[in-house]
Amino acid sequence: MGELFATRRMRLYYLGNTLSTIGDYALWLAAGIWVKELTGSTAQAGLCMLGLTLGTLLAPLTGVIVDRVRRKPLIIVTNAVTGLMVLSLTRVHHADQVWMIYTVMFLYGLIGTMSGSAMSALLPRMVPEELLGTANGLSQALTQGQRLITPALGVGLLALYGGGAVALLDAVSFAAGVACWAFITVEDEKPAPSGDSWLRETTAGFVFLAKSAVLRQLTVSLTVALFVMGFFETVGIAIATVGLHHAPTWTGVLVTAMGVTGIVGGVSAGAVMKRLGPGRLTAAGLGLCGLSALVMAVPEDAVVMAGALVFGLGLPFVIVGALTAVQLNTPNELMGRVSGVNNFLVTGGQSLGIAVGAALISVLYYRDLLYVAAGVLALTALYLITRREQRQQPAAEVPAGDTAVATETLAEAV
């Protein structure tokens, strides 16, 4: 890991992303509470995260933009635009202005998919292949660490100074991200025009994902897995209140526990991936998450806490394995579109799971939902472990001919 910090651009990369993400999480956590305070409506508060999710579901379209332009300027521009957009929330003071919060959250998700895909495309050009998993793992460790402080930061600022202060913090964090990226040096040539129609460019990510056995298997598994993981948004409250007879706020204890082991999982993911490969690392993470669901069904404080610790350890394995597999198995000129399609499918599965979990919790006991989640997660892990393609180490670079295959297949379909 010391090799990553040995280069100036990687130090700037982690500094900029860390500062920006702190602002992101602080605003996301505070936004719903802010709307609740302004309107008194829990339903309207829930629309904040819905708006954010709807924005991310347009990732297949924003992926085309990522593959048409230079990625570094795109990151700088999207960060600057989002920072100015968030700054407008400092003018929100009344219930009839909450539409501004919804709009910003939707655009946040939309623009965030572009900058996220662009960073995924640039990272393989910033670190050697053998350090790519470690680099992704360190990003996850920092993200998990931020979750230990951002709830108190976001909600604390909201309570003391109002939502405008949280928005100002987020805007400043974006400015810091822009400053860091301005000094990062990376090979980032302008993409050559493809000459394809808009329809072909937009659907090329779907076609490539379908043709790549490694990525197809991972995406299908993650879409199914994230569907049942979506149950945890509702089940977590039931674990605290129904199972353990605590206040709903006790879920914060579980989130903190997950963050602690999440740091461990992120730091160790690169080393584990060198032994297992990205696909089997993802499978290991899914298996740990499935085990945690089973453990958290036991109505004992210490046992539930142990389950939360296991979940926190497994989640970074899932994210790092899947992300690294996409980076290693996708041609750079298709990275934006393939990442966009992957985000669309996985996020869509999770969003549907949240809605289904919220509906089922009123008719099923929470432990039954945990058993379902544990079983499905175990099956997805078993599926990946038994796939021959997931046992192979991916090539460092996908031949350009694979892009041609995707284009030809698409031409036949159109």
N, C-alpha and C positions, 0 to 999 in steps of 0.2 A: 504493500500500500504506500510505502514511502516513495516508491518510484513515481507514483501519480503526482505527489506534491513536489517532486523535484523539478517539474517544469512550471514556468510562470503561467502559461495559459491554463493549465489545469487548476492551479490555485485560484485564478480569476474565475474559472468556470464554476467551481464549487462555491466560492464566495458569492458570486452574483446569483446563482440559483438558490442558495440557502437564504439569502436576504429576501429575495423575491417571494419564495415559498412561505416564509414567515408571515409576510403581509397577506398572501393569498388565504392561508388557513385562518388567520385572525378575522378577516372579513367574512369568509364563508360561515364560520361558526357564529359570528355576531349578527349576520344579516337576518336570519329567521327571528332571533330574539328582538331585534330592532323593529321589524315589521309587527311583531306581536305587541310591542309597547305602543306603537303608533296606532294600531287598529283594534287591538284587543281580540283579534281573531287568530286562533291556532291554525285554521285552514289556510288563511292568507299567508301565514308565516311559512307553511310548508311549500308554498309556491316558489319560494326562493331557490331551493335545491332542485325543484322541477325545472325551473328556467335554466339553471346551470347545466342540467342533464340534457335538456332539449338542444342546447347549443352544441354539446359534444357529439350529438347524434348526426350532425352535419359533417362529421369528419371526412367521409368519402369525397365530399365536394371540396373542402379546404385542402385536402391532400393534393389535388391537382395544382393548386397555387404553389404549394411547397416544392413540387417537382418542376415548376416552370421558371422559378426565379432563384437567385443566389440565396442560400439559407441564412448566412450571418446577417446581412442587411434586413432580411425578413424578421429575424428575431429582435433586432434592435427596434425596428419600426413597430412591431406588434406590442412590444413592451412599452414603448413610448405612448402609443395610442391607448392601450389599456390603462396606463397610469393616469392619463388625462381624463379618460372616461370615468375612472373611479373617483377622481378628484371632484367631479360634478356632484357626487353624493353628499358633499359637505353642505349642499343647499337644501337637503331634504330635512324638513322639520315638522311636517303635518301628514295626517293619514291620506289626504288626497294626492300626496306626492310619492306614495309607495310604488307607483308604476315605474318611477325612475330606478328604483332598486331592482325590480323585476327585469327591466330592460338591460341594466348593467350586468346582472347575473347571466342572462341569456348570451349577451355579447362576450362576456368573460369566457363562457364555455366554448363558444364558437371560435374566438381568436386564440384561446389557449390550445386548441387542437392543432392549430398551425404552428405555433412556437414549439410545442412539444414534439411534433413530428420533425420539425427542422432540427431541433437539438439531437433527436435520435439519429438523424441522418449525418450530422456533423461529428458526433462522438467517435465513430469508427475511424475518422480521419485525424483524430486528435490523440489517440492512444494506440499502441500496438495491439494486435489481435489477442495476444495472450493475456492482456490486461483489461480487455473489454468487460468481462464479467465482474472483475474486481471494481472497475470504475462504476458500473451500474449498481453494484452492491453498496458501494460507499454512498452513492446518491440516495439509496433507500435507507441506509443507516442514518443519514442526516435528516431525511424526511421524517423517519420515525422519532428521532430525537426532538425535532421541532414540535411534534404533536404533544410532547410533554409540557411545553411552555405556552403554545399558542392559545389553548382554551382560556387559560387565565389571562393572557395578554389581551385577546380580543374582547372577552366578556368583561374584563376589568376596565378597559378603556371605555367600553360602552356604558358601564355603570357610572363611571366617574365623570366622563366628559361628553357622552353621547355618541351616536353612530358616526357623526362627522369626523371625530377623532380617529376612529378605526379606519375610515376611508382615507384620511390624510396619511396615516401610517402605511397603508397599502400603496398609496401613490408614491411615497418616498422610497419604498422598497423596490418599486418598478424602476425608479430613477437610478437606484444603485445597480440594478441589473443591467440597465442600458450602459452605464459607465463601465462596468466590468467587461461586457461584450465588446465595447468599442476598442478595447486594448487586447483582445484575444486574437492571435494570429492562427489561421487555419486555411488549408487549401479549399477554396470554395469558388470554383470556376462557374461561369454562367452556363446553364444547361442549353444544349443545342435544341432548336425547334424540332419537335417530333414529326410535324406534318400530318399528324392524325386528327381526326374530327374530335369535337368536344366529347361526344358520346364514347368514343374509343378510349380517349384519355381517362375519362371518369371511371369507366368500368374495367380498365386494365388492372387495377389493384385487386378487384374481385377475381378476375381471371387468373392472375398469377398466384393468388392465395389458394385457389382451387386446384391449380396444377402442381403446387409444391406439397408433397406428401407430409413433410415435416411440419410446415406451417399450418396446413389444413388440419392435421390431427391435433395440434396444440390449440388452434383457435376453436375448434369444435369442443374440445375438452374444457377450455376456459369459459366458453359461453355457457355451457351446462353448469360448471362449477360455480361461476359467479351468480347464476340464477338462484341457486340454493343459498349461497352466501348472502344474497339480498335479504333472506329471512332474518338474518342477525340484526338488521336495523330495528325490527319490531321485537324479536325474541329477546334481545338484550335487556329491554325494559322488563319483560315478563320474568326473566331469570332473577332480576333484582327484587321485583315486587312480589310476584306470586311464589317463586321457588324459595327465595331467601328471606322474604318478609322485610326487605329494606325499602328505603325511599327510592324513587326513580333516579335521584342524583347519584346513587351508588354505582350506576353504570360507569361513572367517571373513574371509579377505582379500577374497573376492568380495562378501560381504555388506557389508563396509565400503565397497568401491568403489560398490556400488549405492546405499548411503546418501548418499554425497557427491553424486552426480549427481541423486539423488532430491530433495535440497534445491533444486538448480537447477530441476528439473522442476516442483516445487511452486510456487516463487516465480514462475516464468514462465508457469504454466498459465493464469492469469487473462488475461494480455495476449494469449496465443495464442488463447484461446477467443473473445475479442472479434472476432478476424478470421475464425475458422473456425466458431464455434458449438459447442455441447457435443457433438453427434453426431460431427462431423468431428474434434474434438479427441480423442475416444475412439478413433476410427479411426486417427489419427496415432500415438497411444500403442500401439495393438495392432500397427501396422506396425513401430514401433521394437522392440517386444518380439520380434516375429517375426524381425527382422533380427539381434537379439542372439543368438537361439537358433542361427541359422545360423553366426554368427561364432564362438560358443563351441564349435562342433564341431571347430574347427581346434586340434590338440593343441600349441599354443604358448602359453607363459605370457603374453606381451604381447598376443597376439590374444584370448585368453580374457578377460583383464582389460579389453580394449577392449569386448568383448561385454557384460561385466557393467556397465560404465559406460553403455552404450546402454540396457540393460534398466532401470537405475535412473532414467534420464531419462524413459523411456516410461511406466513404471508410474503415476506421479502424473497424467499426462495421461489415462490410462484411468479412474482413480478420480474425478478432479475432473470430467471430462466427463460420466460416467455419473451421479454424484451430483447435479450441477447440473441435468442434464436432468430427473431425477425431481422436484427441488424446483420447477422452473419449469413443469412440465407436469402437476402433480398438485394438485387442490384441497386446501387445508390440512386440511379435515375428513377427508380420506382418506389423509393423508400417512403416518400410522403403519402402516396396513394395506398400502399400496402399497410402502413401504420394506421392510416385513416380508416380503412376497412376493418382492420383488427379492432381498433377502438370502438367503432360503430357496433360491431357484433357483440363484443364483450360487455361494453357499457349498456347496450340494449338489453342483454340478458340479465345484467344486474338490476337495471331499472324495473324490468318486468318482475323479477324476483322480489323486489321491495314491495311492489304493489300486491303481488299474490300473497306474500307473507303477512301484510297488513290485513288482507281479507280473511286469510285462514286462521289467524290468531283468535278470532271471535268464535270459531266453530271447533277448533282443535286445541288440545292442551299443548302448551309450549314445548314440553318434552317430546311429544310426537313429532313436532317440526324439527327438533334437533336430531332425532333419530333418522328422519328422512334426509336431512342435510348430511349427516355422517355417512349414510349409505351411499348417497350419490357421489360425494367427494371421494370415498374409497373406490368406487367404480371408475371414476375418471382417472384416478392415480393408477389403478391397475391397468386400465386401457393403455395409458402412455407407456408404462413400464414394459408391456408386452409387445409394443410396436417396434419392429426392427429398425425403422428409420430413426427413432428416438435414441437408440443405443449407439448410433454413429456420431462421430464428431463432425460437425458441419464444416464445409469448406470455408476458407477465409473470404472468398469472393465468388459470387455466382457468375458463371460465364455470361457474356452479353447475349449469347444465343438463346438463353432462357427468356430474355425479354422479347426476342423475336417470336419464340413459340407462343408466348402470351398474346402478342399482337395478332399472329396468324389465327389463333383460336378465336380471338374476339372478332376478327374479320369474317370468319365463317358464321359466327352467331348473329351478326348484325345484318 
